[in-house]
Amino acid sequence: IQGDVADSQPVSALVREAETELGHISLLVNNAGVAGQSLFQDISDEMWNRYLGVNLGGARNTIRAVLPNMLHEKSGCIINISSMWGLRGASCEVAYACTKAALIALTRSLALELAPSHIRVNCVAPGVIDTDMVQVLGQDVLDDMAFMLETFMDDEDMVMDDENMDETDEPIFFYSFICPNCGEEIDVDEETMETEKEIECPGCGNSIPMGTADIDELNI
């Protein structure tokens, strides 16, 4: 089932078709996105609006489409795929980084709003993953991004370098999810996800079960 997530009407039709074929949607993963590099002064209105429309507006449209049933059932899980650039910013990727930072804010706010209805809203903020989308950047840019990722992660066991770039079947993730109690963003590395059963929220101090992020349901 295909559709342009930036347009709310096709998204509504897409969700209706999916529910007809598969049943009510209890898990939504917002993974659609566009990216590219440009100096800030060279970003056209068309490019700016397209990035906002897909990366941020797409999440809004899909969430609105599936939310009525989740609210009725008082159950559901929404996963938004952000980026480490949404946390750190990125030179020559201002438009992309802005949309990913906004996606984190959307996640944080919606998690608080939907928590009373027992609907979980979480966010995954991965680093650079070796997919077709990034190949257009060229090897020099990919090498630079690998270096920046090494500096960002500050953990040699999780470094992605130009000789060992992660493949999509085994990506190294920098996880970010939202505390259901206070809305604090909790950053977790892959090792912690695999070895720890719970983590202390830096905002409220409560212990949060690692299953809160429902990472296993994503098969990543």
N, C-alpha and C positions, 0 to 999 in steps of 0.2 A: 504494500500500500504506500503510495508516494504522494507528496504534496509539498507546497511551499509554506514552511512554517511562519514566514513573515506575513502571510495573508490569513486573517482569522477565519474567513468563510471556508476555504479549503481545509483548514485544520479541523474545524467543526465537523465537516463531512468525513474527513479521514477518521476521526475518533468514532463517529457513528458507525462507519463501515467496520472498523476494527472490533467494536463492541458487538456488532451483529455476527461477525465471524468467530470471535474468540470469547465473548462474554465481557462483563464489566471489567474495566481497567483498575487494578489495585496498585500497580507499580508503574510510574512514569519516569523515564530517563531522558532528560533534555540534553542531547548530544549533537544536535545540528549546529554547525558553525561555519563561518567564513573568516579567512585571515589573509594578510598580505603586509607588505612593507612599503612605507612611504614617509617622506618628510612631512611634518605636520602642516606646513604651509602649502603642500601639494595635495592634501586630501580634498577631493572634490565633494560637493554636497551629495552627489549620487553615491559615492563610496561610503561617506559617513552615515547616510541614512540606511544604506544596505546593511552595513555592519550592525547598526542598532536594531534594524528590523529583524535580522536573522538571529543574532546572538542573544539579544535581550528580548525583543518583541516576540521571537519564536517561542521562548520559554513562557512568556506571559500568555500567549495564545493557547499553547497546549495545556498549560495548567488550568486555565479557565474552562477549557473543553472537558477535562476529566474531573474537575473538582466537584460538580454537583452530585455525582454518584458517591464520591469519597465522603462528602459531607453527610449524605443520607446514610451511608453505612458506618459512619464514624470510624473509618479505618482507611489506611492507604499510605503510600510512601512515594515521595517525589525526590528524585536525585538530579541535581543540576551539575553539569560538567563545566567548570570554570577553567582556570589556568593559573600557573604560578605567576604569569604576567599580571593577572588580576590582583595578586598580592603585592608584587614588587614594582610593577610598571616596566615598560620596555621602550627603549629608544627606537624610533622609526616604526613603532607599532602602537601609536597613541590610540587610534580608533579601536583596535582590537583589545588593548589593555583596558580601556574605559568600559567596554561592554562586559568584559569578564569581571571587573571590579564591581560593576553594577549588578551582575548576576549573584555575586556573593552577598551584596546588600539585600537583594530580593530574597535570597535564601534565608538570611538571618531574620528579616522582618516577617516573612511568611511562616517561618517555623514558630515564631511567637504567636502569630494570629491563629494558626491551625492546631496548635498543641492542645487546646481544650477539646477539640474534636478528635483527638487521638490520631491525627495525620502527621506523619513525620516528614520534615523537609530538610534534606542534607545536601552537601556540596562536595564534589571531588575536584581538587586543583592539581592536575598532573603537570609534569614537566614536558619537555620536548619528546614526542614519540615518533618513531620512524614510520611515517605514513606517506601516501602519495602527496598529501597537501603540502608537506614541508620540502619536498624535493625541488620545487620550483625556486627555492631560495638560493640554491647553489651550495657547493661544498664549503666555500670560504665562510659563508654565513652560518652554516650548520656547525662548523668548527668553532666559530665565535660563540654560538649559543651553547655548545657543549661546555666551553670554558666558563661561561656565566652560570650555567647550571651547577658546575662543580663548586664555584664560589658560593652559590645560594644554598646548596644542600649541606656543605661543610661536613661531609661524611664520605670518606674515600670508598666505603663499601657500597655506596649508592650512587657513585659518580657515573655519568654517561659520558664517555669520551668518543672521539671520532673513530676509534678502532673497535669500539664495543657499544655501538648505539643500540638502544633497546628496540627489539622487534615487537610488533603489535600483539604477539601471542604471550609475551612475557614483559610487559611494561613495568618500569619502576615508578611507583606513584608517590607523590607527596599528598596525603589525604587531608582534607579539611571538612569537618562537619560541625553541626550546630548543636549546642547543648539544649536539650528540650526543656530545661528548667529556667535558664536565664537568657538564652539566645547567644551566648558567647561562642565565637568561632574557635574551634579546637583543631590545631594542626598536629597531624600524626604521621610518622613515617611508616614504611611498609613493615619493617621489623617489629615495631610496636603492635601493628595491626595483627600480626601473626602470632606474637608471643604473649601479649597481655590480654586479660579478660575484661579489664576495665581501666579507665584513666580518670584522673582527677581534673575536673573543670577548673581552669584558672580564674573563672569569673565568680562562680558561686561556691566552689570548693567541694561540690558533691561528686561522688564517684559515678561515672557514666559507663554502663556496659558497652564494650566495643561493638556489640551487635546493633547498637543504636543507628549506626551508619548504613546497616544492611549491605555492606560491601559484597558479601558472598552472593547475594542475589544478582549481582551484576556479572558474575563469572569473569572477574578480572584479576 
